[in-house]
Amino acid sequence: MKNNEANIFVFLASIIVGIMISLNMSFSNKIHMTILDTKQYEEAVNKRTQLLEQISKMNTEYNLSYSKLNKYESVGLNNTKLAQEMKNELLKNKMAYGTTDLHGQGIRITLDDGPEEIKRTWSLYMVHNYDLAMILNFLKIAGAEAISVNGERITNMTTVDCDGVFIQTNDNQIYSPFTIEVIGNKDVLYEYMNREEYVKRMLIVRKLRVDIQQVEDVKINGFNRNIKSKFLTVLNK
C-alpha cells in the first residue's frame, strides 16, 4: 500500500513539474508579431520577390559556371580538347554579338514604298526609319535569333536613323526596297508578322508593299566592323 502511495505521489509530482517547465518555456520563448499596414505589406512582398529573383539568378549563374568548370576540368589533361572547348565558347560569343556568318530556317520580308503615283503626294506612303525599327522590334519579340537588313547585320548596337530619302544603319545608307533576312522558327515568325496590326496598317492604310515568305535556309553575314566601346571597362569582382 505504501509503495502505491509513493508511486502516486511521484506521478503527481512529475505532472506538476512538467506543467511548470512547459509554462516556463512558453514564457521564455515569446513570439513577437508585427502588424503591417497595406503599404508596408506590399513593400515586404516586393522585397521578398526581388530577393527570390536574385537567388534564382545567382543559382542559374552558379550552375552555368559550375558546368563550364566541369567541362574544363574534364579536358584539362588534354590540351587539344581544352582548345576546342575554348573555340566553341568563343564561337557562341561571336554568334551572340553578331560577328560571325550564320544560316538556318527563318523568313524573308520585302518592304517597299507604295505605288510611285501616290507616294509623291504624301510621305505616308513611304517606308520610314520608324517603320523599320518597329519591324525589327516585332521580329525580336517573335523570337528572331539573327536579323539583317539589305545585308547589314543587326546587332545590339545597331541604330536605325532617317537620312533624307535613305535610312542609315550601322553607319551605312540603305534605301528601299528593304530585304529583311531573319533566322528563327519560320512558322512562329511568319504567323506573328502576318497577324501584327502594324503590318496590316502598312499594307491596307498606307499602301506599302510588304511581302513575307518562309525560307528553309536563310544566310546572314556577320558584322564585319569593329564594335567600338568608349566607356566600357571590365568589372573585377
C-alpha positions in Angstrom: 0.0 0.0 0.0 2.8 2.3 0.9 4.5 1.6 -2.4 1.3 2.5 -4.3 1.1 5.8 -2.4 4.7 6.5 -3.1 4.2 5.8 -6.8 1.1 8.0 -6.9 3.0 10.8 -5.2 5.9 10.6 -7.6 3.4 10.5 -10.6 1.6 13.7 -9.3 4.9 15.4 -8.6 6.1 14.6 -12.2 2.9 16.1 -13.7 3.3 19.3 -11.6 7.0 19.7 -12.5 6.2 19.1 -16.2 3.5 21.7 -16.2 5.8 24.2 -14.5 8.5 23.5 -17.0 6.2 23.9 -20.0 4.8 27.2 -18.6 8.4 28.5 -18.1 9.3 27.6 -21.7 6.2 29.3 -23.1 7.1 32.5 -21.1 10.7 32.5 -22.1 10.0 32.0 -25.9 7.6 34.7 -26.6 6.5 35.2 -30.3 7.0 38.8 -31.4 4.4 39.8 -34.0 4.4 43.0 -36.1 1.2 44.2 -37.7 1.8 45.8 -41.1 -0.4 48.2 -43.0 -1.2 47.8 -46.6 1.8 49.7 -47.9 4.3 48.0 -45.6 2.9 44.6 -46.6 3.2 45.4 -50.3 6.8 46.6 -49.8 7.6 43.4 -47.9 6.1 41.3 -50.6 8.0 43.2 -53.3 11.2 42.9 -51.4 10.7 39.1 -50.9 10.0 38.8 -54.7 13.2 40.7 -55.5 15.3 38.5 -53.2 13.8 35.3 -54.7 14.6 36.6 -58.2 18.1 37.4 -57.2 18.6 34.0 -55.6 17.2 32.3 -58.8 19.5 34.3 -61.0 22.5 33.5 -58.8 21.6 29.8 -58.9 21.4 29.9 -62.7 24.8 31.7 -63.0 26.3 29.3 -60.5 25.0 26.2 -62.4 26.3 27.7 -65.7 29.7 28.5 -64.2 29.9 25.1 -62.5 29.0 23.3 -65.7 31.8 25.2 -67.6 34.2 24.4 -64.8 33.4 20.7 -65.0 34.0 20.8 -68.8 37.4 22.5 -68.4 38.4 20.1 -65.6 37.3 17.1 -67.6 39.5 18.1 -70.6 42.2 19.8 -68.5 44.7 17.0 -69.2 44.2 17.2 -72.9 45.3 20.4 -74.5 43.6 19.7 -77.8 40.2 19.2 -76.1 40.7 22.3 -74.0 41.5 24.4 -77.0 38.4 23.0 -78.8 36.2 23.8 -75.8 37.5 27.4 -75.8 36.9 27.7 -79.5 33.3 26.6 -79.0 32.8 29.2 -76.3 34.3 31.9 -78.5 32.0 30.9 -81.3 29.0 31.1 -79.1 30.0 34.6 -78.1 30.5 35.6 -81.7 27.1 34.3 -82.6 25.5 36.3 -79.7 27.3 39.5 -80.7 26.6 39.1 -84.5 30.2 38.9 -85.7 30.1 35.6 -87.5 28.2 34.3 -90.5 25.1 32.2 -89.8 22.4 30.2 -91.5 19.2 28.4 -90.6 15.5 28.4 -91.2 13.5 31.6 -91.0 11.7 34.2 -93.0 12.4 36.9 -95.6 10.5 40.2 -95.6 10.5 42.6 -98.5 9.4 46.1 -97.5 8.9 48.8 -100.1 7.3 52.2 -100.7 3.8 52.5 -102.0 3.0 53.0 -105.7 5.0 55.8 -107.4 2.0 57.8 -108.3 0.7 58.2 -104.8 4.0 58.3 -102.7 4.9 61.6 -104.5 1.9 63.3 -102.9 2.4 62.2 -99.3 5.3 60.7 -97.3 2.8 58.4 -95.5 3.2 56.1 -98.5 6.9 55.8 -98.0 8.9 53.5 -95.7 10.4 55.4 -92.8 13.1 54.6 -90.2 10.4 54.2 -87.5 8.7 51.5 -89.7 11.9 49.6 -90.0 12.5 50.0 -86.2 9.0 48.7 -85.5 9.5 45.6 -87.8 12.8 44.8 -86.1 11.3 45.0 -82.7 8.4 42.8 -83.7 10.8 40.2 -85.0 12.8 40.2 -81.8 9.6 39.7 -79.8 8.7 36.8 -82.1 12.0 35.1 -81.3 14.3 36.1 -84.1 17.8 34.8 -83.5 19.6 36.8 -86.2 18.5 39.6 -88.5 20.0 41.6 -91.4 18.6 44.4 -93.5 19.9 44.8 -97.1 22.9 42.7 -96.0 23.6 44.8 -92.9 23.7 42.6 -89.8 21.5 43.9 -86.9 23.3 43.8 -83.6 22.5 45.2 -80.1 24.5 48.3 -81.1 22.6 48.9 -84.3 20.5 52.1 -84.7 18.1 53.0 -87.5 18.0 56.7 -88.4 16.4 58.8 -91.1 18.9 60.3 -93.6 16.9 62.1 -96.2 15.5 59.6 -98.7 17.8 57.0 -97.2 17.8 55.1 -93.9 21.1 54.9 -92.1 22.1 51.8 -90.1 25.5 50.7 -88.9 26.8 54.0 -90.4 25.8 52.9 -93.9 23.0 54.3 -96.0 20.4 51.8 -97.3 17.2 52.5 -99.3 14.0 50.8 -100.3 13.2 48.1 -101.2 14.4 46.7 -97.9 15.1 43.0 -97.7 15.0 41.7 -94.1 16.5 38.3 -93.6 15.6 36.6 -90.3 16.8 33.3 -88.7 14.4 31.7 -86.3 11.4 29.4 -86.1 9.9 30.1 -89.6 6.3 29.1 -88.6 6.2 31.3 -85.5 7.8 34.3 -87.2 5.6 34.0 -90.3 2.4 33.7 -88.2 3.4 36.5 -85.8 4.3 39.0 -88.5 1.1 38.3 -90.6 -1.2 38.9 -87.7 0.6 42.1 -86.4 -1.8 45.1 -86.6 1.0 47.5 -87.5 2.0 45.4 -90.5 -1.7 45.2 -91.6 -2.0 49.0 -91.4 1.2 49.3 -93.5 -0.4 47.2 -96.2 -4.1 48.4 -96.1 -4.0 52.0 -95.0 -0.6 53.2 -96.2 -0.4 51.0 -99.3 3.1 49.9 -98.6 4.3 46.7 -100.2 5.1 44.0 -97.6 5.9 40.5 -98.7 6.6 37.8 -96.1 8.0 34.4 -97.1 9.1 31.4 -95.2 12.6 30.2 -96.1 14.2 26.9 -95.3 17.8 28.2 -95.2 18.5 31.8 -94.6 22.1 33.0 -94.8 23.2 36.1 -92.8 26.6 37.6 -92.8 28.4 38.7 -89.6 29.0 42.3 -88.6 32.4 42.9 -90.3 33.5 46.1 -88.5 34.9 46.6 -85.0 32.4 47.3 -82.3 33.9 50.4 -80.6 33.3 50.9 -76.8 34.5 54.2 -75.4 33.2 53.9 -71.8 33.1 50.1 -71.1 35.6 48.5 -68.7 35.7 45.1 -67.2 34.3 45.0 -63.6 36.7 42.9 -61.5 34.7 41.1 -58.8 
